[in-house]
Amino acid sequence: MRFQVDKQKLAENNLFVRNVVRFRTFLLKHFKNEKIRTLIWGLISAEMVLYMLFGAGTAIIDFSTFAIMQAFLHVEPMIAHTISTILAILFAYITNRVFVFKSPKLGVKQLLLEFLKFSEARIGTYFMTLIILFIDKMTFNHPKTAKMIGLILTIILNYIFSKLFIFSKKEPKQNEEN
């Protein structure tokens, strides 16, 4: 029974990937400009579509938690940001690991190291947004707008960090004995 479920998920995933590739091929046939074709090739991939989908889910969790804590619980913006970020990091790690970058199964130690690298990148963007919120508090006092600006920058930077440093497909280098 479990094998049938896994086959079904694989078939659905392959259908999704095929449709993304078909859409990209359709667009590439209609654009002759090489810069636009390169942009289409990079932005319309199954990985990027999944990242945007789960990134939107992460942003919804992050922003809605922040907004609810602000509106109903009257929590200080920087504390609300901290709590919403923790929830978003947990959701993002699981979805990025399993669905977007399809990280291989790891032992407990490697899994923990991967999560720590993921969290380090997120903590960096957490502090970036914290600075944006602080500057906003001292100037404009529009915390929801400041949080949205922080989220947009966070999504872009987190993709770069995840793709290049956290879930990269590179094989670990062997230690050479001299």
C-alpha positions as MATLAB code, in Angstrom:
seq = 'MRFQVDKQKLAENNLFVRNVVRFRTFLLKHFKNEKIRTLIWGLISAEMVLYMLFGAGTAIIDFSTFAIMQAFLHVEPMIAHTISTILAILFAYITNRVFVFKSPKLGVKQLLLEFLKFSEARIGTYFMTLIILFIDKMTFNHPKTAKMIGLILTIILNYIFSKLFIFSKKEPKQNEEN';
ca = [
       0.000    0.000    0.000;
       2.771    2.459    0.900;
       4.522    1.761   -2.401;
       1.350    2.716   -4.299;
       1.118    6.025   -2.400;
       4.758    6.804   -3.203;
       4.164    5.961   -6.884;
       1.159    8.286   -6.914;
       3.183   11.146   -5.409;
       5.941   10.512   -7.949;
       3.439   10.596  -10.814;
       1.926   13.861   -9.528;
       5.387   15.396   -9.143;
       6.392   14.319  -12.649;
       3.158   15.785  -14.045;
       3.896   19.069  -12.272;
       7.474   19.127  -13.598;
       6.305   18.275  -17.141;
       3.748   21.104  -17.062;
       6.334   23.614  -15.822;
       8.728   22.508  -18.580;
       5.948   22.741  -21.199;
       5.087   26.254  -20.074;
       8.754   27.284  -20.155;
       9.174   25.750  -23.644;
       6.063   27.594  -24.857;
       7.463   30.913  -23.618;
      10.930   30.248  -25.035;
       9.417   29.627  -28.506;
       7.803   33.066  -28.444;
      10.763   35.160  -27.269;
      13.859   35.666  -29.400;
      15.736   38.115  -27.134;
      18.525   36.139  -25.416;
      18.324   38.135  -22.168;
      14.600   37.437  -21.843;
      15.126   33.772  -22.778;
      17.817   33.455  -20.083;
      15.502   35.067  -17.535;
      12.650   32.699  -18.491;
      14.973   29.692  -18.266;
      16.133   30.675  -14.783;
      12.803   31.726  -13.326;
      10.487   29.083  -14.717;
      11.715   25.805  -13.334;
       9.961   23.312  -11.085;
      12.358   24.200   -8.266;
      11.716   27.934   -8.582;
       7.930   27.500   -8.811;
       7.958   25.293   -5.705;
      10.233   27.745   -3.894;
       7.865   30.602   -4.700;
       4.833   28.551   -3.656;
       6.319   27.481   -0.307;
       7.976   30.879    0.082;
       4.533   32.435   -0.186;
       3.302   29.975    2.445;
       6.221   30.889    4.686;
       5.567   34.594    4.172;
       1.865   34.100    4.981;
       2.743   32.277    8.194;
       5.327   34.915    9.092;
       3.217   37.983    8.266;
      -0.104   36.685    9.594;
       1.474   35.625   12.904;
       3.100   39.058   13.127;
      -0.141   40.893   12.235;
      -2.292   38.848   14.641;
       0.149   39.408   17.478;
       0.165   43.132   16.708;
      -3.568   43.621   16.195;
      -5.070   41.363   18.842;
      -2.357   40.748   21.402;
      -0.674   44.182   21.138;
       2.772   42.589   21.190;
       5.782   44.853   20.587;
       6.738   44.661   16.846;
      10.233   43.286   17.480;
       8.940   40.515   19.777;
       6.145   39.657   17.330;
       8.765   39.533   14.579;
      10.888   37.112   16.611;
       8.008   34.698   17.253;
       6.703   34.865   13.684;
      10.218   34.254   12.346;
      10.697   31.109   14.458;
       7.445   29.632   13.127;
       8.364   30.596    9.568;
      11.847   29.063    9.854;
      10.421   25.711   10.956;
       7.870   25.667    8.122;
      10.432   26.818    5.539;
      13.063   24.268    6.547;
      10.688   21.332    6.251;
       9.177   22.413    2.925;
      12.488   23.480    1.356;
      14.226   20.301    2.448;
      11.499   17.897    1.335;
       9.757   19.538   -1.619;
      11.930   22.276   -3.140;
      15.567   21.199   -2.970;
      14.840   17.492   -2.292;
      17.739   17.184    0.107;
      18.937   13.580    0.456;
      18.174   11.599    3.590;
      20.782   12.310    6.214;
      21.776   10.909    9.548;
      20.793   12.761   12.698;
      24.123   14.619   12.948;
      24.101   15.753    9.297;
      20.426   16.710    9.558;
      21.160   18.829   12.607;
      24.105   20.509   10.841;
      21.928   21.202    7.792;
      19.210   22.717   10.011;
      21.810   24.856   11.803;
      23.146   26.189    8.478;
      19.576   26.880    7.382;
      18.836   28.647   10.672;
      22.040   30.722   10.471;
      20.977   32.133    7.114;
      17.496   32.829    8.457;
      18.904   34.494   11.564;
      20.896   36.795    9.294;
      17.757   37.866    7.447;
      15.924   38.040   10.795;
      18.381   40.711   11.986;
      18.089   42.515    8.649;
      14.307   42.756    9.130;
      14.793   43.710   12.772;
      16.942   46.646   11.656;
      14.293   47.637    9.097;
      11.629   47.533   11.851;
      13.846   49.567   14.177;
      14.488   52.231   11.521;
      10.769   52.275   10.748;
       9.907   52.761   14.425;
      12.257   55.745   14.625;
      10.983   57.319   11.392;
       7.698   56.321    9.710;
       6.077   54.034   12.303;
       4.410   51.706    9.777;
       5.461   48.280   11.135;
       3.389   46.204    8.684;
       4.921   47.983    5.682;
       8.395   47.605    7.161;
       7.733   43.895    7.790;
       6.611   43.441    4.150;
       9.807   45.098    2.860;
      11.809   42.814    5.118;
       9.891   39.753    3.852;
      10.574   40.558    0.200;
      14.299   40.961    0.827;
      14.282   37.845    3.021;
      12.700   35.651    0.314;
      15.319   36.702   -2.239;
      18.299   36.280    0.085;
      17.049   32.997    1.560;
      16.727   31.434   -1.901;
      20.302   32.376   -2.695;
      21.581   31.030    0.639;
      19.564   27.802    0.348;
      20.529   27.136   -3.262;
      24.235   27.888   -2.915;
      25.163   26.941    0.646;
      22.564   24.832    2.436;
      20.918   22.399    0.031;
      23.581   22.423   -2.684;
      23.962   19.179   -4.583;
      27.766   19.305   -4.405;
      29.511   16.246   -3.104;
      31.541   16.871    0.051;
      35.261   17.172   -0.647;
      37.418   14.279    0.471;
      40.200   15.152    2.884;
      43.470   14.602    1.138;
      46.314   13.209    3.145;
      49.679   14.859    2.531;
];
